[in-house]
Amino acid sequence: MNPTPDGVRAVLRERVLEPELGANIVDLGLVYDVQVVDSCVSVDMALINPDRSYAGELAGQVEAVLREVFEGLEVEVSLVCEPPWTPDMMDTALRRQWEER
């Protein structure tokens, strides 16, 4: 299967949740960039709090899910700190739901 950036985001939206908030990492705005070049998928992502101990675990989960779905492709996941994540990066509907809590 040849992935597209939108296809990669769709897979991550469905299968990878941020452990503290329990929402998917795409709607939270944690996936900053997705590139698909030849047989390589690269994802730049942030964390809500970069000091959390699950940083490597979440990046590893993203990598594992993408390797499973897009068999045979190289997958590269980078944790980035710039720009720092803020709640304004959340999907509008998710942010409204979050603010109503």
VOPAGU-2260 file (C-alpha; in pm, 1 decimal, decimal comma):
REM VOPAGU-2260
SITE   aa  ch    i         X         Y         Z
SITE  MET   A    0       0,0       0,0       0,0
SITE  ASN   A    1     139,0     339,4     -98,8
SITE  PRO   A    2      70,3     587,3     179,3
SITE  THR   A    3     -10,4     954,2     143,6
SITE  PRO   A    4      35,9    1213,7     417,8
SITE  ASP   A    5    -342,7    1220,9     466,4
SITE  GLY   A    6    -352,0     839,9     480,0
SITE  VAL   A    7     -79,1     835,8     744,3
SITE  ARG   A    8    -270,1    1092,6     949,5
SITE  ALA   A    9    -588,3     884,6     916,9
SITE  VAL   A   10    -411,0     576,6    1052,4
SITE  LEU   A   11    -263,0     772,9    1342,6
SITE  ARG   A   12    -600,1     934,8    1416,5
SITE  GLU   A   13    -760,6     592,2    1444,3
SITE  ARG   A   14    -487,8     400,2    1625,4
SITE  VAL   A   15    -266,9     620,8    1845,1
SITE  LEU   A   16    -393,3     791,9    2160,0
SITE  GLU   A   17    -205,6    1033,7    2380,8
SITE  PRO   A   18    -188,5     841,3    2711,6
SITE  GLU   A   19    -275,0    1121,7    2954,3
SITE  LEU   A   20    -562,1    1279,8    2763,7
SITE  GLY   A   21    -695,2     971,2    2587,8
SITE  ALA   A   22    -749,9    1156,3    2259,2
SITE  ASN   A   23    -583,0    1075,0    1929,6
SITE  ILE   A   24    -255,5    1249,2    1853,8
SITE  VAL   A   25    -373,7    1397,6    1522,6
SITE  ASP   A   26    -677,7    1580,1    1660,7
SITE  LEU   A   27    -467,3    1695,6    1954,3
SITE  GLY   A   28    -238,1    1867,0    1705,3
SITE  LEU   A   29      67,3    1666,3    1803,1
SITE  VAL   A   30     147,3    1553,9    1447,2
SITE  TYR   A   31     328,4    1851,3    1297,2
SITE  ASP   A   32     441,3    1710,2     964,3
SITE  VAL   A   33     412,2    1394,5     756,2
SITE  GLN   A   34     633,3    1332,9     454,4
SITE  VAL   A   35     614,9    1039,3     217,9
SITE  VAL   A   36     912,7    1007,5     -14,8
SITE  ASP   A   37     962,3     691,9    -217,7
SITE  SER   A   38     953,6     408,1      36,9
SITE  CYS   A   39    1000,7     625,2     347,1
SITE  VAL   A   40     739,3     777,6     576,1
SITE  SER   A   41     862,8    1041,8     817,2
SITE  VAL   A   42     658,8    1195,5    1094,3
SITE  ASP   A   43     749,2    1499,7    1302,3
SITE  MET   A   44     550,1    1509,2    1621,8
SITE  ALA   A   45     544,8    1687,7    1953,2
SITE  LEU   A   46     434,5    1600,2    2302,4
SITE  ILE   A   47     193,6    1788,7    2523,4
SITE  ASN   A   48     463,9    1789,9    2787,2
SITE  PRO   A   49     811,9    1703,8    2654,9
SITE  ASP   A   50     928,3    1605,9    3003,7
SITE  ARG   A   51     695,1    1307,5    3021,8
SITE  SER   A   52     850,3     965,3    3061,6
SITE  TYR   A   53     632,8     815,4    2787,1
SITE  ALA   A   54     797,4    1022,1    2508,3
SITE  GLY   A   55     990,8     731,0    2360,3
SITE  GLU   A   56     699,2     496,0    2410,1
SITE  LEU   A   57     458,0     718,1    2216,6
SITE  ALA   A   58     705,6     768,7    1930,7
SITE  GLY   A   59     765,1     393,3    1927,5
SITE  GLN   A   60     391,5     328,0    1910,4
SITE  VAL   A   61     359,4     562,5    1611,1
SITE  GLU   A   62     645,8     383,1    1438,5
SITE  ALA   A   63     505,8      36,0    1513,5
SITE  VAL   A   64     155,9     121,4    1391,1
SITE  LEU   A   65     285,5     270,3    1066,8
SITE  ARG   A   66     518,6     -25,6    1003,6
SITE  GLU   A   67     226,6    -263,5    1056,2
SITE  VAL   A   68     -13,0     -77,7     826,9
SITE  PHE   A   69     239,1      17,9     558,7
SITE  GLU   A   70     442,9    -303,1     547,6
SITE  GLY   A   71     786,0    -284,6     392,2
SITE  LEU   A   72     819,9      92,0     418,0
SITE  GLU   A   73    1086,8     271,8     613,0
SITE  VAL   A   74     935,7     470,0     901,6
SITE  GLU   A   75    1108,1     756,0    1078,6
SITE  VAL   A   76     951,3     935,3    1376,1
SITE  SER   A   77    1108,2    1250,6    1517,4
SITE  LEU   A   78    1003,3    1423,1    1837,3
SITE  VAL   A   79    1027,2    1798,5    1790,1
SITE  CYS   A   80    1001,4    2079,2    2042,8
SITE  GLU   A   81     944,8    2374,0    1812,1
SITE  PRO   A   82     696,2    2515,0    1807,4
SITE  PRO   A   83     592,0    2407,5    2155,3
SITE  TRP   A   84     248,7    2246,2    2163,0
SITE  THR   A   85     -40,6    2456,7    2292,1
SITE  PRO   A   86    -412,5    2376,9    2324,0
SITE  ASP   A   87    -473,0    2610,1    2028,0
SITE  MET   A   88    -326,0    2335,6    1807,3
SITE  MET   A   89    -612,6    2098,7    1889,1
SITE  ASP   A   90    -888,3    2026,5    1640,9
SITE  THR   A   91   -1163,6    2284,0    1698,9
SITE  ALA   A   92   -1430,4    2028,3    1791,7
SITE  LEU   A   93   -1196,6    1849,4    2032,8
SITE  ARG   A   94   -1088,9    2178,8    2190,0
SITE  ARG   A   95   -1452,9    2279,0    2247,0
SITE  GLN   A   96   -1525,7    1938,9    2401,7
SITE  TRP   A   97   -1217,5    1974,1    2621,4
SITE  GLU   A   98   -1313,0    2324,3    2737,3
SITE  GLU   A   99   -1660,8    2203,0    2837,4
SITE  ARG   A  100   -1516,1    1954,5    3086,9
